[in-house]
Amino acid sequence: ITKLGYSAYDKEMSIGLRNDFDIDEVIAYFDSEGQVIFSNEPDKYYRYQIIDQIDFERLLRYRTATVTFHVQPFKYSAIDQSISKTFASGDAKTMTVQNFGNTNSKPQITITGSGTVTLTLNGAQLFTIEMGDIGYITLDAEQMEASQGGILRNRLVTGDYDNFVFQTGS
């Protein structure tokens, strides 16, 4: 579903096969959806689906084909922006994060600490985290999950994932 009148569009890419290849792997790869980075924008990725049929007969015979990616109109930063900041216990601490994409982003954040942690975004309290002594917890706004090393920790978190969104810019 695309909101606000923005519509998905098609981007074409030419592919060529060389040397030994497994056509089953090629078919499996292009029977997919996910994220794609194009060479003319190496710092951005798009979310895509391949919905048009690929001429695999031509691909087998001439080892070239055109693949049409049906992409969402939004670009996301392909560069992992890991920001680390250390705060001493006590007073409230702040930091500024930059969203370099062209749309709002649902972040993933890892908090290291102990006791009760309150997470606030732009002045609005979003989460209360009862960390106890587990060491760290990762909040994934897109998946709406809290985890620690693959173990779900959702019961330790009270809050609103819907409003955990980074606007474009600072």
N, C-alpha and C positions, 0 to 999 in steps of 0.2 A: 504494500500500500504506500503510495507516494502522496504526501500531504502538501498543502499550500500551493497547488498548481504546478509544482515541479514535476516533470515527467522523465521517466527512464528513457534512455536512447541507446542506439547501437554503435559499437566501435569495432571495426574490422581489423584483423591481424592476419598476416600471411605466415604460414609455417612451412618448414621444409624438413624432411627427414634425411639423415645420412647414416652411412655405415649400417651396423646391425641394430635393428629396433624390434621391439615386441609390439605388434599392432594392437594386441589386447590392452597393453599398458597405455598406449596412445588413446584408444577409445575410452578407456576408463577415466583418463585424465580430462578429456574434453566432454565427458558426460557428467558435468559437475556444476557446482556453484560455489561461490566463496569470495576470495579477495584476489585481485590481480593488480600488478604494477606494470605500467607501460614504460618503454625505454625513454620516451620523450618527457616523462614526469617521474623520475626515479625516486623522488621523495614523497610521493602520494600513492595511495591505493584506492581502488574502487571496489565496491561490492558488485558481483556480477552473477548472471546465469547464462548458460548457453542453451538457447531455446530453438535455434535454427538448426536444421539438419546439415551435417558436414558431409561433403562428398568423399567418403572413404575410398571409393573405387579409384577416384582421381588421385587421392593421396597415396594409395598403394602403387598405382601405375606410374605416376610422374613424381612421386615423393614431394609434392607441394599441394597446398590447399589454403583456402581462406576460411578463417573461423570468425564468426560474429559473436561478440560478447554483448549481451544486453546488460548495460551498466546503470546503476543508480546515479542520479545527477550530482551526488555529493562526493567530495574527495576527502580522504582521511590521511593524516600524517603517517608515513611509513617508517619514520624515524622514531624509535623508542626513546621517549624523553623521560629518562629516569632522573628524578630529582630527589636528593637526600638532604634532609635538614634535621638537626638534632636540637631538641628542646629540653631544658631542665624542668623538673617537676614544679608545679605551683601555678604561676600565672598563665593566662591564655597566651598562646603564641600564634602568629600569623605568617603566611607566606603567599606569594603570588605565583600562579601557574599560567603558562601561555598555551592556548589552543591554536595551533597553526593551520588546522583544517578550514574548510569553508562551510562547516555546519557544526551544530552542537555535538558534543562528545560525551559519552558515558564512560567515565574513567575507571581505572583499576588502581587501587591505592593500598599499599602495605603499611601498616602501623606497627611499630615495635614499642613495647612498653609493658606496664603492668597496672593493675587496679582498674578503675573506671575511667574511660576516655570518652570525651564528648567531641564530636566532629561537627563543625559549623561551616557552612558555605555561604558567602556573601551576607553574613549576619543572621542567617536562619539556621537553627540547630537541626541537623539531619539525623544524626545517630548518637546513641549512647551504647558504648561497647564495654561489657563486663569482661575484661581480659584476664583478671586474676593473675596467675603467674605463667600463662601459656607462652609468653615471649613475643609473639607477633600474630597478626591476623591480616588477611588480604580481603578487601571488599571489592567485588566486581559488579559495577553498576549495570552493565549490560546483561549479565547472567542473573543479577539480583541474588547473589550468594556471597556468603562469608566463609572463608576457608583458611586452613593452616596446613601447608604441605600436603594438599590433597584430601584432608579431612574436613568435612563440612562443620562449620562453627556458627550456623545461623541462629542457634538458640542464645548465643552470647550477644547478639546485635538486635537493638530495637531502633527502628527508624524508617525513613522514607527514601527508598531507592529511586522513585519516580522523579524526585527533585534533585537527585545527585547527578547534575548535568553541568558540564563546563561549556559556557557560551564561547563563541569564537573570540579571539583576542585574549586579553588578560583577565 
